[in-house]
Amino acid sequence: MRCQKKVVLTSYIIGDNPENIVNIFQQFQMTKNDKWENSDVIMDNDIATSEKRISDTTLDLTENLRHRSGSLIYPPRETFSMKEWMKYHARKTCSTKTLKKRVPIFGYLPNYTWETALSDFLAGLTVGLTIIPQAIAYSSVAGLPAQIGLYSSIVGPFVYAIFGSSKDSPIGPTAIEGLLVRENKHELGVAGAILLCFLSGCVELAMGILHLGFLIDFISGPVAVAFTSAAAIIVATTQVKDLLGLDHPGDNFLLVWKQIYEHITEISGPDCAMGFLAIICLVILKKLKDIKYLQQGSEENSTFHRILNGACWFLATSRNLLVVVISASVAYAFESQGTSPFRLTGFVKPGLPSVSLPPFSTEVNGKSYTFFDMASTLGSAIIIVPILSILQNYAIAKVYSEGRSIDSTQEMLALGFCNIASSFVSSMPVSGALSRGAVNHASGVRTTFGGVYTAIVVILSLKFLTPWFYYIPKAALASVIIVAVAFMIELHVLGPIWKTKKIDLIPASATFFGCLFTRLEIGIGIGIAINLAFLLYATARPSINIEKSKTNVGHDYLLITPDRSVLFPSVEFVRNVITKASIKKGLSAVPVVIDAKHIQAADYTAAKGMKLLISDFANRNQPIVFMNLKKSVITTFKGVNPESFVYCQTFDELNECIDAFTTKTISLDVDLMNDQSLTKYSTKL
């Protein structure tokens, strides 16, 4: 039992400091009748007369606190009736603030100016010129017809402009999602990719509604980097055959290289030359934007230099489109002469996609698939694809957040709506792409409406340019993908990981090689599992500090401080450590104090373990005292009815208790429970 002392609140704590008032408000929750309830607190006349002022001031502060903390402080659920609680949340959900938060376009559209529109238009046009060749190329990565990638770039940007919160995130097909589709659609083809898009959107939407953004936190930085790097290598590997002019299917990293080795003599010279020349041009153009021709302090020809800098930046930004157009023109020139030295993209279905429901059943090679058959064939991809899509989009939002907090729930909702809507126009799964995000940010995009202009560019290309897509060499598209994903291989992080925490290389290495030699979802699953094992081990084996201390009058006691919460995996370990420390030679009669300042929570198993520990100490007549226990932990420990439970909240109380134990003025023996001095600190429960 804790020493019971009056807690007297006096009016000096009421001031202009909001934290003081909030602490009072949180400590003494108001009921709907404006009454304070707390059985352990006795209020004196000063605070009683100030009660109304406290409550009024606190209520006035809630609006400010809402903006500072992100949530409104309101009385707990138990002080409301169910009807009032539902009415409160209905009012909160239907508020103007919530509407602007969940549909961000209502927040920025009223203030949308011509200047903002021009910035968004230029950024959207630039990203549109980037996404066209990428969309066609990522269709190849996914093993789908070229037009599917373009279809995937139409609806998503429109929907994200309404629900998205990150202005720099350009929604569309990505290399990683293309690879995941390729690995998981199996024999379902286009129908499987479209259904996967729809189901991914449903999962993302459900995660947003259920506020499951915390699941992304279980993917550590090293695991995410290893996954991205491995995926980039696999994507580049799948394009090497097109770069060399080979035509042998392969999805697996080892299988592709095996086929390249077996068919090395069949390499096409023109395709190989076209591909490597395109890679050289792309790398040079990418570096072009880093060259600054305007010297600091130079006033002469400054306008010319600025124009030159701008031209270099535009060439670097539109490098993919430039290389594809030039290579297609070369291929067209050869075709006009009656020769076909290059393997071409071929026919791309012209026109806009038809709007229809996603395929909930299909027939492949005479075999019919129901919805459940298709879902079973897609398997774990229904969960893995949306999680990785969220991870990609969230990463882009964080990179360009400029210090602003990111609402992961809103990003999940937006991405869910994007995928569901896109599936109605024959789209593969979509997300934000880091490479296009960099282009978007560098282009000066102001709002998510920039994606609308990007989608319009894609729509115009589908309407008028599809005949020209026929002549795009596959080697040129392969070079676009290889250069794009090459910069996703983040080998530079190995040094910092080694310098900070070497053990992080274990899950990173497992993820990397697991993705390369098995499947992407298996690889990242292995990495997450290893990380969770490390977390569980740390939970099961907390660090425990043991030191010998003295009270103010010189009485010895053993101070034991666990560094984290005591939960069921760590109970026996902690109990054994405390027991061993307490029975060492010369310490068996010394009181033991467990400082619980780091213990934020405890469960039933921990409570049972502490009950046994208290019983062990009582059997050998060795005092044990807990201090700094949280109220919830006290309640948990009392729930198992320990034999005797002594706890203090301050060092003054602890010193008095230890001194009393040592001088034998009080004792924990049941026979002495009637001693008046004992009742100050201990009780028979």
C-alpha positions as CSV (number, residue, x, y, z in Angstrom):
1,M,0.0,0.0,0.0
2,R,1.2,3.5,-0.8
3,C,1.6,6.1,2.0
4,Q,-1.7,8.0,1.8
5,K,-1.1,11.8,1.9
6,K,-3.4,14.6,1.1
7,V,-2.7,16.2,-2.3
8,V,-3.7,19.8,-1.9
9,L,-4.1,22.0,-5.0
10,T,-3.6,25.7,-4.4
11,S,-4.4,28.5,-6.7
12,Y,-0.8,29.4,-7.5
13,I,-0.7,26.7,-10.2
14,I,-3.4,28.5,-12.2
15,G,-1.7,30.9,-14.6
16,D,-1.2,31.8,-18.2
17,N,0.8,28.6,-18.9
18,P,-1.5,26.3,-20.9
19,E,0.4,23.2,-19.8
20,N,-0.6,23.9,-16.2
21,I,-4.2,24.1,-17.0
22,V,-4.1,21.1,-19.3
23,N,-2.4,19.0,-16.6
24,I,-5.2,19.9,-14.2
25,F,-7.8,19.1,-16.9
26,Q,-6.2,15.8,-17.7
27,Q,-5.7,14.9,-14.0
28,F,-9.2,15.9,-13.0
29,Q,-11.6,15.0,-15.9
30,M,-14.9,16.9,-15.9
31,T,-18.1,15.1,-16.2
32,K,-20.9,16.4,-18.3
33,N,-22.3,18.1,-15.1
34,D,-19.0,20.1,-14.9
35,K,-17.9,18.2,-11.7
36,W,-14.4,17.1,-11.0
37,E,-13.9,13.5,-10.0
38,N,-10.8,12.1,-8.3
39,S,-11.0,10.2,-5.1
40,D,-7.3,10.6,-4.2
41,V,-7.5,14.5,-4.4
42,I,-8.8,16.9,-1.7
43,M,-9.3,20.4,-3.1
44,D,-9.0,23.3,-0.7
45,N,-11.1,26.4,-0.8
46,D,-8.8,28.4,-3.0
47,I,-8.9,25.8,-5.8
48,A,-12.7,25.2,-5.3
49,T,-13.4,28.9,-5.9
50,S,-11.2,28.8,-9.0
51,E,-12.8,25.7,-10.4
52,K,-15.0,27.5,-12.9
53,R,-12.1,29.7,-14.1
54,I,-10.0,26.6,-14.7
55,S,-12.7,24.8,-16.7
56,D,-13.6,27.9,-18.7
57,T,-9.9,28.6,-19.5
58,T,-9.3,25.0,-20.4
59,L,-12.2,24.9,-22.8
60,D,-11.0,28.1,-24.4
61,L,-7.6,26.5,-24.9
62,T,-8.9,23.4,-26.6
63,E,-9.0,25.0,-30.1
64,N,-5.4,26.0,-29.8
65,L,-4.4,22.7,-28.4
66,R,-6.2,20.9,-31.2
67,H,-3.9,22.6,-33.7
68,R,-0.8,22.0,-31.6
69,S,-1.4,18.3,-30.7
70,G,-3.5,17.3,-33.7
71,S,-6.4,16.1,-31.6
72,L,-9.1,17.6,-29.4
73,I,-9.0,17.0,-25.7
74,Y,-12.4,15.9,-24.6
75,P,-13.9,14.1,-21.6
76,P,-13.3,10.3,-21.7
77,R,-15.8,7.9,-23.1
78,E,-17.0,6.7,-19.7
79,T,-18.4,10.2,-18.8
80,F,-20.7,10.1,-21.9
81,S,-23.7,8.1,-22.6
82,M,-23.5,6.1,-25.9
83,K,-25.8,8.5,-27.6
84,E,-23.8,11.5,-26.6
85,W,-20.5,9.8,-27.5
86,M,-21.9,9.0,-31.0
87,K,-23.3,12.5,-31.4
88,Y,-19.9,14.0,-30.5
89,H,-18.0,11.9,-33.0
90,A,-20.7,12.5,-35.7
91,R,-20.3,16.3,-35.1
92,K,-16.6,16.0,-35.2
93,T,-16.6,13.9,-38.4
94,C,-19.0,16.2,-40.2
95,S,-17.1,19.4,-39.3
96,T,-15.6,21.7,-41.9
97,K,-12.1,21.0,-40.6
98,T,-12.5,17.2,-41.0
99,L,-13.9,17.8,-44.6
100,K,-10.8,19.9,-45.5
101,K,-8.6,17.3,-43.9
102,R,-10.1,14.3,-45.7
103,V,-10.8,16.1,-49.0
104,P,-7.8,18.4,-49.2
105,I,-8.9,20.0,-52.5
106,F,-11.5,22.0,-50.6
107,G,-8.7,23.5,-48.6
108,Y,-6.6,24.9,-51.4
109,L,-9.1,25.3,-54.3
110,P,-10.7,28.5,-53.0
111,N,-7.3,30.1,-52.9
112,Y,-6.1,28.7,-56.2
113,T,-4.6,31.6,-58.2
114,W,-3.5,31.9,-61.8
115,E,0.1,32.0,-60.6
116,T,-0.4,28.7,-58.8
117,A,-2.1,27.2,-61.8
118,L,0.8,28.2,-64.0
119,S,3.3,26.5,-61.7
120,D,1.2,23.3,-61.5
121,F,0.7,23.3,-65.3
122,L,4.4,23.5,-66.0
123,A,5.2,20.8,-63.4
124,G,2.3,18.6,-64.7
125,L,3.5,19.0,-68.3
126,T,7.1,18.1,-67.3
127,V,6.0,15.0,-65.4
128,G,3.6,14.1,-68.3
129,L,6.6,14.1,-70.7
130,T,8.4,11.8,-68.2
131,I,5.6,9.4,-67.4
132,I,4.7,8.5,-71.0
133,P,7.9,6.6,-71.8
134,Q,8.0,5.2,-68.2
135,A,4.4,4.0,-68.4
136,I,5.1,2.1,-71.6
137,A,8.3,0.7,-70.1
138,Y,6.7,-0.4,-66.8
139,S,4.0,-2.2,-68.8
140,S,6.9,-4.3,-70.2
141,V,8.2,-4.9,-66.6
142,A,4.8,-6.1,-65.6
143,G,4.5,-8.3,-68.7
144,L,1.4,-6.4,-69.9
145,P,0.5,-4.6,-73.2
146,A,2.0,-1.2,-73.5
147,Q,-1.4,0.7,-73.3
148,I,-2.0,-0.7,-69.7
149,G,0.8,1.5,-68.4
150,L,-0.7,4.5,-70.0
151,Y,-4.2,3.7,-68.8
152,S,-2.7,3.5,-65.3
153,S,-1.6,7.1,-65.6
154,I,-5.0,8.7,-66.3
155,V,-7.5,8.3,-63.4
156,G,-5.1,8.1,-60.4
157,P,-3.7,11.7,-60.8
158,F,-7.3,13.1,-61.0
159,V,-8.4,11.2,-57.8
160,Y,-5.2,12.1,-56.0
161,A,-5.7,15.8,-56.8
162,I,-8.9,15.5,-54.7
163,F,-7.8,13.3,-51.8
164,G,-4.0,13.5,-51.8
165,S,-2.1,15.5,-49.3
166,S,1.4,15.5,-50.8
167,K,1.8,17.9,-53.7
168,D,5.0,16.2,-54.9
169,S,3.7,12.6,-55.2
170,P,2.9,11.8,-58.9
171,I,0.5,8.8,-59.0
172,G,1.0,6.2,-61.7
173,P,2.7,2.9,-62.5
174,T,6.1,2.2,-60.9
175,A,8.9,-0.2,-61.5
176,I,8.4,-2.1,-58.2
177,E,4.7,-2.5,-58.7
178,G,5.3,-3.6,-62.2
179,L,7.6,-6.3,-61.0
180,L,5.2,-7.4,-58.3
181,V,2.4,-7.7,-60.9
182,R,4.7,-9.7,-63.1
183,E,5.5,-12.1,-60.2
184,N,2.0,-12.6,-59.0
185,K,-0.5,-12.4,-61.9
186,H,0.7,-15.8,-63.1
187,E,-1.6,-17.0,-65.9
188,L,-4.3,-14.4,-65.3
189,G,-2.7,-11.8,-67.6
190,V,-4.3,-8.4,-67.9
191,A,-7.4,-9.5,-65.9
192,G,-5.2,-10.4,-62.9
193,A,-3.4,-7.1,-63.0
194,I,-6.7,-5.1,-63.0
195,L,-8.2,-7.1,-60.2
196,L,-5.0,-6.8,-58.2
197,C,-5.3,-3.0,-58.7
198,F,-8.9,-3.1,-57.4
199,L,-8.1,-5.3,-54.4
200,S,-5.0,-3.3,-53.5
201,G,-7.2,-0.2,-53.4
202,C,-9.7,-1.9,-51.1
203,V,-7.0,-3.0,-48.7
204,E,-5.4,0.5,-48.7
205,L,-8.8,2.1,-48.1
206,A,-9.5,-0.4,-45.2
207,M,-6.1,0.3,-43.7
208,G,-6.8,4.0,-43.8
209,I,-10.3,3.7,-42.3
210,L,-8.9,1.5,-39.5
211,H,-5.9,3.8,-39.0
212,L,-3.4,1.0,-39.6
213,G,-0.6,3.3,-40.7
214,F,1.5,2.0,-37.7
215,L,2.1,-1.2,-39.7
216,I,4.4,0.6,-42.0
217,D,6.6,1.4,-39.0
218,F,7.5,-2.3,-38.7
219,I,9.5,-2.0,-42.0
220,S,12.8,-0.6,-40.7
221,G,15.0,1.7,-42.8
222,P,17.6,-0.9,-43.6
223,V,15.0,-3.4,-44.6
224,A,13.3,-0.8,-46.9
225,V,16.6,0.2,-48.5
226,A,17.5,-3.5,-49.0
227,F,14.2,-4.2,-50.6
228,T,14.3,-1.2,-52.9
229,S,17.8,-2.0,-54.0
230,A,17.1,-5.7,-54.7
231,A,13.9,-4.8,-56.6
232,A,15.9,-2.3,-58.7
233,I,18.4,-4.9,-59.6
234,I,15.7,-7.4,-60.5
235,V,13.9,-4.8,-62.6
236,A,17.1,-4.0,-64.4
237,T,17.8,-7.6,-64.9
238,T,14.5,-8.3,-66.6
239,Q,15.3,-5.5,-69.1
240,V,18.8,-6.8,-70.0
241,K,17.3,-9.2,-72.5
242,D,15.6,-6.4,-74.3
243,L,18.7,-4.3,-74.1
244,L,20.6,-7.2,-75.8
245,G,17.9,-8.0,-78.3
246,L,17.0,-11.4,-76.8
247,D,13.5,-12.8,-76.6
248,H,13.3,-15.3,-73.8
249,P,10.8,-14.9,-71.0
250,G,12.0,-14.9,-67.4
251,D,10.8,-13.4,-64.2
252,N,13.3,-14.8,-61.7
253,F,16.7,-13.1,-61.2
254,L,18.7,-16.3,-61.6
255,L,16.6,-17.6,-64.5
256,V,17.1,-14.4,-66.5
257,W,20.9,-14.5,-66.2
258,K,20.9,-18.3,-66.9
259,Q,18.9,-17.6,-70.2
260,I,21.2,-14.7,-71.1
261,Y,24.2,-17.0,-70.6
262,E,22.6,-19.8,-72.7
263,H,21.7,-17.5,-75.6
264,I,24.6,-15.2,-75.5
265,T,25.4,-15.9,-79.1
266,E,22.0,-14.7,-80.2
267,I,22.6,-11.1,-79.1
268,S,21.4,-8.5,-81.6
269,G,24.0,-6.0,-82.6
270,P,21.7,-3.1,-83.6
271,D,19.6,-3.5,-80.4
272,C,22.7,-3.7,-78.3
273,A,24.2,-0.6,-79.9
274,M,20.9,1.3,-79.6
275,G,20.5,0.3,-75.9
276,F,24.0,1.2,-74.7
277,L,24.0,4.4,-76.7
278,A,20.7,5.4,-75.1
279,I,22.1,4.6,-71.6
280,I,25.1,6.9,-72.2
281,C,22.8,9.7,-73.5
282,L,20.5,9.3,-70.5
283,V,23.3,9.4,-68.0
284,I,24.9,12.5,-69.6
285,L,21.5,14.3,-69.8
286,K,20.8,13.5,-66.2
287,K,24.1,15.1,-65.1
288,L,23.4,18.1,-67.3
289,K,21.1,19.7,-64.8
290,D,23.9,19.8,-62.2
291,I,26.0,22.1,-64.4
292,K,25.6,25.8,-63.6
293,Y,26.7,28.2,-66.2
294,L,25.8,31.4,-64.3
295,Q,28.8,32.3,-62.2
296,Q,28.3,34.1,-58.9
297,G,28.9,37.8,-59.1
298,S,28.8,37.8,-62.9
299,E,26.4,40.4,-64.3
300,E,27.3,40.2,-68.0
301,N,25.1,38.0,-70.1
302,S,23.2,36.9,-67.0
303,T,20.0,36.5,-68.9
304,F,21.7,34.3,-71.4
305,H,23.2,32.2,-68.7
306,R,19.8,31.8,-67.0
307,I,18.2,30.7,-70.2
308,L,21.1,28.3,-70.7
309,N,20.6,26.9,-67.2
310,G,16.9,26.6,-67.8
311,A,17.5,24.8,-71.1
312,C,19.9,22.3,-69.5
313,W,17.4,21.7,-66.7
314,F,14.6,21.0,-69.2
315,L,16.8,18.7,-71.3
316,A,17.8,16.8,-68.2
317,T,14.2,16.5,-67.0
318,S,12.7,15.4,-70.3
319,R,15.6,13.1,-71.1
320,N,13.5,9.9,-71.2
321,L,11.1,11.4,-73.7
322,L,14.0,12.9,-75.7
323,V,15.8,9.5,-76.0
324,V,12.6,7.6,-76.8
325,V,11.6,10.1,-79.6
326,I,15.1,10.1,-81.2
327,S,15.3,6.3,-81.1
328,A,11.8,5.9,-82.4
329,S,12.7,8.4,-85.2
330,V,15.7,6.3,-86.1
331,A,13.7,3.1,-86.1
332,Y,11.0,4.8,-88.3
333,A,13.7,5.9,-90.8
334,F,15.0,2.3,-91.1
335,E,11.4,1.0,-91.4
336,S,10.8,3.5,-94.2
337,Q,13.8,2.0,-96.1
338,G,12.3,-1.5,-95.7
339,T,14.7,-2.7,-93.0
340,S,13.9,-3.7,-89.4
341,P,17.1,-3.9,-87.4
342,F,15.5,-3.3,-84.1
343,R,12.9,-5.1,-82.0
344,L,10.0,-2.6,-81.7
345,T,7.3,-2.1,-79.1
346,G,4.7,-2.9,-81.7
347,F,1.0,-2.2,-81.8
348,V,-0.4,0.0,-79.0
349,K,-4.2,0.1,-78.8
350,P,-5.2,3.7,-79.7
351,G,-7.9,5.7,-77.9
352,L,-9.0,6.0,-74.3
353,P,-9.9,3.0,-72.2
354,S,-13.5,2.0,-71.7
355,V,-15.0,2.4,-68.3
356,S,-16.1,-0.9,-66.9
357,L,-16.1,-3.0,-63.7
358,P,-12.9,-4.8,-62.8
359,P,-13.0,-8.4,-64.0
360,F,-14.3,-10.5,-61.1
361,S,-14.1,-13.6,-63.3
362,T,-12.1,-14.5,-66.4
363,E,-11.3,-17.4,-68.8
364,V,-7.7,-18.3,-69.7
365,N,-6.9,-21.0,-72.2
366,G,-10.4,-22.5,-71.9
367,K,-10.2,-22.5,-68.1
368,S,-12.7,-20.4,-66.2
369,Y,-11.7,-18.5,-63.0
370,T,-14.2,-17.3,-60.5
371,F,-13.4,-14.3,-58.2
372,F,-12.2,-16.6,-55.5
373,D,-10.0,-18.5,-57.9
374,M,-8.5,-15.3,-59.1
375,A,-8.0,-14.0,-55.6
376,S,-6.4,-17.3,-54.6
377,T,-4.0,-17.1,-57.6
378,L,-3.0,-13.6,-56.7
379,G,-2.3,-14.8,-53.1
380,S,-0.2,-12.7,-50.8
381,A,0.1,-10.0,-53.4
382,I,-3.3,-8.7,-52.3
383,I,-1.6,-7.6,-49.0
384,I,2.0,-7.1,-50.1
385,V,1.3,-4.8,-53.1
386,P,-0.8,-2.2,-51.1
387,I,1.6,-2.2,-48.2
388,L,4.6,-1.5,-50.5
389,S,2.6,1.0,-52.5
390,I,1.8,2.9,-49.2
391,L,5.5,2.6,-48.3
392,Q,6.6,4.2,-51.6
393,N,4.1,7.0,-51.5
394,Y,4.8,7.7,-47.8
395,A,8.5,7.8,-48.6
396,I,8.0,10.5,-51.3
397,A,5.7,12.5,-49.0
398,K,8.4,12.5,-46.2
399,V,11.2,13.4,-48.6
400,Y,9.5,16.5,-49.8
401,S,7.4,17.3,-46.6
402,E,9.7,20.3,-45.8
403,G,9.2,19.7,-42.1
404,R,5.4,19.3,-42.2
405,S,3.9,16.2,-40.6
406,I,2.5,13.6,-42.9
407,D,-1.0,12.2,-42.3
408,S,-0.4,8.5,-43.1
409,T,-4.2,7.8,-42.8
410,Q,-5.0,10.4,-45.4
411,E,-2.3,9.0,-47.8
412,M,-3.8,5.5,-47.4
413,L,-7.3,6.7,-48.1
414,A,-6.1,8.7,-51.1
415,L,-4.1,5.8,-52.5
416,G,-7.0,3.4,-51.9
417,F,-9.4,5.7,-53.9
418,C,-6.8,6.0,-56.7
419,N,-6.4,2.3,-57.2
420,I,-10.1,1.5,-56.9
421,A,-11.0,4.2,-59.5
422,S,-8.1,3.3,-61.7
423,S,-9.2,-0.4,-61.9
424,F,-12.4,0.8,-63.7
425,V,-10.2,1.9,-66.7
426,S,-8.1,-1.3,-66.9
427,S,-5.1,-0.1,-64.8
428,M,-2.4,-2.0,-63.0
429,P,-1.7,-1.0,-59.4
430,V,-0.5,2.6,-59.0
431,S,1.5,4.6,-56.5
432,G,3.9,7.5,-56.3
433,A,7.3,7.1,-58.0
434,L,10.4,8.6,-56.4
435,S,12.0,9.5,-59.7
436,R,8.9,11.4,-61.0
437,G,8.5,12.9,-57.5
438,A,11.9,14.5,-57.9
439,V,10.9,15.9,-61.3
440,N,7.6,17.2,-59.9
441,H,9.3,18.9,-56.9
442,A,12.1,20.4,-59.1
443,S,9.5,21.7,-61.5
444,G,7.9,23.9,-58.8
445,V,4.6,22.1,-58.3
446,R,2.4,24.0,-55.8
447,T,-0.6,21.7,-55.3
448,T,-1.8,18.1,-56.0
449,F,-3.7,19.6,-59.0
450,G,-0.5,19.3,-61.0
451,G,-1.3,15.7,-61.4
452,V,-4.4,16.7,-63.4
453,Y,-2.3,18.3,-66.1
454,T,-0.1,15.2,-66.2
455,A,-3.1,13.0,-66.8
456,I,-4.3,15.4,-69.6
457,V,-0.9,15.0,-71.3
458,V,-1.3,11.2,-71.1
459,I,-4.9,11.4,-72.4
460,L,-3.7,13.5,-75.4
461,S,-0.9,11.0,-76.1
462,L,-3.4,8.1,-76.1
463,K,-5.7,10.0,-78.4
464,F,-3.2,11.2,-81.0
465,L,0.2,9.6,-80.6
466,T,-0.4,5.8,-80.3
467,P,0.5,5.1,-84.0
468,W,4.0,6.5,-83.3
469,F,4.5,4.3,-80.2
470,Y,4.8,1.3,-82.6
471,Y,8.3,2.4,-83.6
472,I,9.8,2.7,-80.1
473,P,12.7,0.2,-79.9
474,K,12.4,-2.1,-76.9
475,A,16.1,-1.5,-76.3
476,A,15.4,2.2,-75.8
477,L,12.7,1.5,-73.3
478,A,14.9,-1.0,-71.5
479,S,17.6,1.7,-71.2
480,V,15.1,4.1,-69.7
481,I,14.1,1.6,-67.0
482,I,17.7,0.5,-66.3
483,V,18.9,4.1,-65.8
484,A,15.8,5.0,-63.7
485,V,16.2,2.0,-61.3
486,A,20.0,2.2,-61.2
487,F,19.8,5.2,-58.9
488,M,17.4,3.3,-56.6
489,I,20.3,1.0,-55.6
490,E,21.4,2.6,-52.3
491,L,24.8,1.1,-51.6
492,H,25.9,4.4,-49.9
493,V,23.8,3.6,-46.8
494,L,26.0,0.6,-45.9
495,G,28.7,2.9,-44.4
496,P,26.3,4.8,-42.0
497,I,24.6,1.5,-41.0
498,W,28.0,0.0,-40.2
499,K,29.0,3.0,-38.1
500,T,25.7,3.3,-36.2
501,K,24.4,-0.2,-35.5
502,K,26.1,-3.1,-37.3
503,I,23.4,-5.6,-36.3
504,D,21.0,-3.8,-38.7
505,L,23.0,-5.3,-41.6
506,I,21.6,-8.7,-40.7
507,P,17.9,-8.0,-41.6
508,A,19.1,-5.8,-44.5
509,S,21.3,-8.6,-46.0
510,A,18.5,-11.2,-45.4
511,T,16.0,-8.9,-47.2
512,F,18.4,-8.2,-50.1
513,F,19.3,-11.8,-50.9
514,G,15.9,-13.1,-50.1
515,C,14.4,-10.7,-52.7
516,L,17.0,-11.6,-55.2
517,F,16.9,-15.3,-55.0
518,T,13.3,-16.0,-54.0
519,R,10.5,-13.5,-54.4
520,L,10.1,-9.9,-53.3
521,E,7.3,-10.6,-50.8
522,I,9.3,-13.5,-49.3
523,G,12.4,-11.3,-49.0
524,I,10.8,-8.4,-47.3
525,G,8.9,-10.8,-45.1
526,I,12.2,-12.4,-43.9
527,G,13.6,-8.9,-43.1
528,I,10.5,-7.9,-41.1
529,A,10.6,-11.2,-39.3
530,I,14.2,-10.8,-38.3
531,N,13.5,-7.2,-37.1
532,L,10.6,-8.4,-35.0
533,A,12.7,-11.2,-33.5
534,F,15.3,-8.5,-32.5
535,L,12.5,-6.4,-31.0
536,L,11.0,-9.4,-29.1
537,Y,14.5,-10.4,-27.8
538,A,15.0,-6.8,-26.5
539,T,11.5,-7.0,-24.9
540,A,12.3,-10.4,-23.3
541,R,15.7,-9.3,-22.1
542,P,15.5,-5.8,-20.7
543,S,18.6,-4.2,-19.3
544,I,18.5,-4.0,-15.5
545,N,20.6,-1.7,-13.5
546,I,21.6,-2.8,-10.0
547,E,23.3,-0.6,-7.5
548,K,23.6,-0.3,-3.7
549,S,22.3,2.9,-2.3
550,K,21.8,4.6,1.1
551,T,19.0,6.6,2.7
552,N,19.6,10.0,4.2
553,V,20.5,8.5,7.5
554,G,22.9,5.9,6.0
555,H,20.8,2.7,5.8
556,D,21.6,0.5,2.9
557,Y,19.2,-0.8,0.3
558,L,19.5,-2.4,-3.1
559,L,18.1,-0.3,-6.0
560,I,17.1,-2.3,-9.1
561,T,15.9,-0.3,-12.2
562,P,14.6,-2.2,-15.3
563,D,15.0,0.0,-18.4
564,R,11.6,-0.8,-20.0
565,S,8.1,-2.2,-19.4
566,V,7.8,-5.7,-17.8
567,L,5.6,-7.8,-20.1
568,F,5.1,-11.6,-20.3
569,P,8.2,-12.4,-22.4
570,S,10.5,-10.8,-19.8
571,V,8.8,-11.7,-16.5
572,E,10.9,-14.7,-15.6
573,F,14.1,-13.1,-16.7
574,V,13.5,-10.0,-14.5
575,R,12.3,-12.1,-11.6
576,N,15.4,-14.3,-11.7
577,V,17.7,-11.3,-12.0
578,I,16.1,-9.6,-9.0
579,T,16.1,-12.8,-6.9
580,K,19.8,-13.5,-7.7
581,A,20.8,-9.9,-6.9
582,S,18.8,-9.9,-3.6
583,I,20.3,-13.1,-2.2
584,K,24.0,-12.4,-2.9
585,K,26.3,-12.7,0.1
586,G,25.7,-9.9,2.5
587,L,22.6,-8.6,0.8
588,S,19.9,-11.1,1.9
589,A,18.8,-8.8,4.8
590,V,19.0,-5.6,2.8
591,P,15.7,-4.1,1.6
592,V,15.3,-4.2,-2.2
593,V,13.8,-1.3,-4.0
594,I,12.5,-1.7,-7.6
595,D,12.4,1.6,-9.4
596,A,9.6,1.4,-11.9
597,K,10.1,4.8,-13.6
598,H,10.6,3.1,-17.0
599,I,7.8,0.6,-16.6
600,Q,4.9,2.2,-18.6
601,A,2.7,-0.9,-18.7
602,A,2.4,-4.4,-17.3
603,D,0.2,-7.4,-18.2
604,Y,-1.4,-10.3,-16.3
605,T,1.7,-12.5,-16.6
606,A,3.9,-9.7,-15.2
607,A,1.5,-9.2,-12.3
608,K,1.6,-12.9,-11.5
609,G,5.4,-12.8,-11.7
610,M,5.6,-9.9,-9.3
611,K,3.2,-11.7,-7.0
612,L,5.5,-14.7,-6.8
613,L,8.5,-12.4,-6.4
614,I,6.8,-10.6,-3.4
615,S,5.9,-14.0,-2.0
616,D,9.6,-15.2,-2.2
617,F,10.8,-12.0,-0.4
618,A,8.1,-12.5,2.3
619,N,9.2,-16.1,2.9
620,R,12.7,-15.0,3.7
621,N,11.6,-11.9,5.5
622,Q,13.5,-9.6,3.1
623,P,11.6,-6.3,2.5
624,I,10.8,-5.4,-1.1
625,V,9.5,-2.0,-2.1
626,F,8.3,-0.6,-5.4
627,M,8.5,3.0,-6.3
628,N,7.5,5.3,-9.2
629,L,4.8,3.0,-10.2
630,K,2.2,4.3,-12.7
631,K,-1.4,4.2,-11.6
632,S,-2.3,1.6,-14.3
633,V,0.6,-0.6,-13.2
634,I,-0.5,-0.4,-9.6
635,T,-4.0,-1.5,-10.6
636,T,-2.6,-4.4,-12.6
637,F,-0.5,-5.6,-9.8
638,K,-3.3,-5.4,-7.3
639,G,-5.5,-7.3,-9.6
640,V,-3.8,-10.6,-8.7
641,N,-4.1,-10.0,-4.9
642,P,-0.4,-10.3,-3.9
643,E,0.4,-11.3,-0.3
644,S,1.7,-7.8,0.6
645,F,2.4,-4.9,-1.7
646,V,4.5,-2.0,-0.6
647,Y,5.0,1.0,-2.9
648,C,6.2,4.6,-2.6
649,Q,6.0,7.5,-5.1
650,T,8.7,9.8,-3.8
651,F,12.3,9.4,-2.4
652,D,11.1,11.0,0.9
653,E,8.5,8.3,1.3
654,L,11.1,5.7,0.3
655,N,13.7,6.9,2.8
656,E,11.1,6.8,5.6
657,C,10.1,3.3,4.6
658,I,13.6,1.9,4.3
659,D,14.6,3.5,7.6
660,A,11.6,2.1,9.3
661,F,12.4,-1.4,7.9
662,T,16.0,-1.2,8.9
663,T,15.4,0.0,12.5
664,K,12.7,-2.6,12.8
665,T,10.0,-0.1,13.8
666,I,7.9,-1.7,11.2
667,S,7.8,-5.1,9.6
668,L,6.0,-6.9,6.7
669,D,5.3,-10.0,8.8
670,V,1.6,-10.7,9.2
671,D,1.9,-10.9,12.9
672,L,2.9,-7.3,13.1
673,M,0.2,-5.9,10.8
674,N,-1.5,-4.2,13.8
675,D,1.5,-2.0,14.4
676,Q,0.5,1.6,13.7
677,S,3.7,2.6,12.0
678,L,3.3,-0.3,9.6
679,T,0.0,0.8,8.3
680,K,1.6,3.9,7.0
681,Y,3.3,1.9,4.2
682,S,2.0,-1.6,4.0
683,T,-1.3,-3.4,3.9
684,K,-2.5,-6.9,3.8
685,L,-4.3,-7.3,0.5
